[in-house]
């Protein structure tokens, strides 16, 4: 199973001055968040709850962006 991740930089200056490698950092945050959600479920639940997982990751991303 693969995943596509799209992200938007809300503050280019902060992303350049506060993050050493934006692509790497974004991948790590996404992988960690996805693993946290998937670890709680079996494969059938993951398929059935795919949209719920996507929505919860979107909320997490929005919260992270609001804090920076």
Buried (B, 14 or more C-beta within 10 A) or exposed (E): EEEEEEEEEEEEEEBEEEBEEBEEEBEEBBEEBBEEBBEEEEEEEBEEBEEEBEEBBEEBBEEEEEEE
